[in-house]
Amino acid sequence: MSSETLYLVSFILVAAGATFLTRVLPFVFLGQHSSHPLVQHLGRYLPAGIMALLVVIFLLRSGHWETPLLGLDALAPAFLVVLLHLWKRNALLSMVAGTASYMLIQQLLV
């Protein structure tokens, strides 16, 4: 095995190990504290807060607010996601439809 191949394999192994550890450590340290009120509060409200923050960032960064569309290229897919989720209650369907509609708008209209 050449030194370059050995370097690449070792790099991949270290990156995979670091990724695995960052995924496992919260479960190891917080496993015995799952009934703690703070952990339950975070588990209840943090996912919705993160999703709301991601939506705000998406709308601010993705929309073309200075063009005649006035951000409709970002608002229309967001509206579609909300409507689909309220109608079907299927998160995967909502995300796929929102992503597809956003990409179509970006490719065809903007």
C-alpha positions as CSV (number, residue, x, y, z in Angstrom):
1,M,0.0,0.0,0.0
2,S,1.4,3.4,-0.9
3,S,1.9,6.1,1.7
4,E,-0.8,8.2,0.0
5,T,-3.4,5.4,0.2
6,L,-2.4,4.7,3.9
7,Y,-2.8,8.4,4.6
8,L,-6.3,8.5,3.0
9,V,-7.5,5.4,4.7
10,S,-6.2,6.7,8.1
11,F,-7.9,10.0,7.5
12,I,-11.2,8.4,6.7
13,L,-11.0,6.2,9.8
14,V,-10.2,9.1,12.1
15,A,-13.1,11.2,10.5
16,A,-15.5,8.2,10.9
17,G,-14.4,7.7,14.5
18,A,-14.8,11.3,15.4
19,T,-18.3,11.4,13.7
20,F,-19.3,8.3,15.6
21,L,-18.1,9.7,18.9
22,T,-20.0,12.9,18.5
23,R,-23.2,10.9,17.8
24,V,-22.7,8.5,20.7
25,L,-21.5,10.7,23.5
26,P,-24.7,12.5,24.2
27,F,-26.5,9.2,24.7
28,V,-23.8,7.9,27.0
29,F,-23.7,11.0,29.2
30,L,-27.4,11.9,29.1
31,G,-28.8,8.3,29.2
32,Q,-29.1,8.1,32.9
33,H,-30.5,11.7,33.1
34,S,-33.4,11.2,30.6
35,S,-36.0,11.8,33.3
36,H,-34.5,15.1,34.4
37,P,-36.9,18.0,33.8
38,L,-34.3,20.0,31.8
39,V,-33.7,17.2,29.4
40,Q,-37.4,16.6,29.0
41,H,-38.0,20.3,28.4
42,L,-35.2,20.4,25.7
43,G,-36.5,17.3,24.1
44,R,-40.0,18.8,23.9
45,Y,-39.2,22.3,22.6
46,L,-35.7,22.3,21.0
47,P,-36.7,20.4,17.7
48,A,-39.5,22.9,17.0
49,G,-37.2,25.9,17.8
50,I,-34.5,24.6,15.5
51,M,-36.9,24.1,12.7
52,A,-38.3,27.6,13.1
53,L,-34.8,29.0,13.0
54,L,-34.0,27.1,9.9
55,V,-37.1,28.4,8.2
56,V,-36.2,32.0,9.1
57,I,-32.7,31.5,7.8
58,F,-34.0,29.9,4.6
59,L,-36.4,32.7,3.9
60,L,-33.9,35.4,4.6
61,R,-31.0,33.9,2.6
62,S,-32.9,32.1,-0.2
63,G,-35.5,34.6,-1.3
64,H,-34.7,37.2,-4.0
65,W,-36.2,40.1,-2.1
66,E,-34.9,42.8,-4.4
67,T,-36.5,41.4,-7.6
68,P,-40.1,41.8,-8.7
69,L,-40.8,38.4,-7.1
70,L,-40.3,40.0,-3.6
71,G,-39.3,36.7,-2.0
72,L,-42.0,34.6,-3.5
73,D,-39.4,32.2,-4.8
74,A,-38.8,31.2,-1.1
75,L,-42.3,31.9,0.3
76,A,-44.2,29.7,-2.1
77,P,-42.3,26.5,-1.3
78,A,-42.6,27.3,2.5
79,F,-46.3,27.9,2.1
80,L,-46.6,24.6,0.2
81,V,-44.7,22.7,3.0
82,V,-47.1,24.2,5.7
83,L,-50.2,23.3,3.7
84,L,-49.1,19.8,2.9
85,H,-48.1,19.1,6.4
86,L,-51.4,20.4,7.8
87,W,-53.3,18.3,5.3
88,K,-51.4,15.0,5.2
89,R,-49.3,15.1,8.5
90,N,-46.4,13.5,6.6
91,A,-43.1,15.3,7.3
92,L,-41.2,13.4,4.5
93,L,-43.8,14.3,1.9
94,S,-43.8,18.0,3.0
95,M,-40.0,18.2,2.8
96,V,-39.7,16.5,-0.5
97,A,-42.5,18.6,-2.1
98,G,-41.0,21.8,-0.6
99,T,-37.5,21.0,-1.8
100,A,-38.8,20.0,-5.3
101,S,-40.9,23.1,-5.7
102,Y,-38.0,25.3,-4.6
103,M,-35.6,23.7,-7.0
104,L,-38.2,24.0,-9.8
105,I,-38.7,27.7,-9.1
106,Q,-35.0,28.3,-9.0
107,Q,-34.3,26.5,-12.3
108,L,-37.3,27.7,-14.2
109,L,-38.3,31.2,-13.0
110,V,-35.3,32.9,-11.3
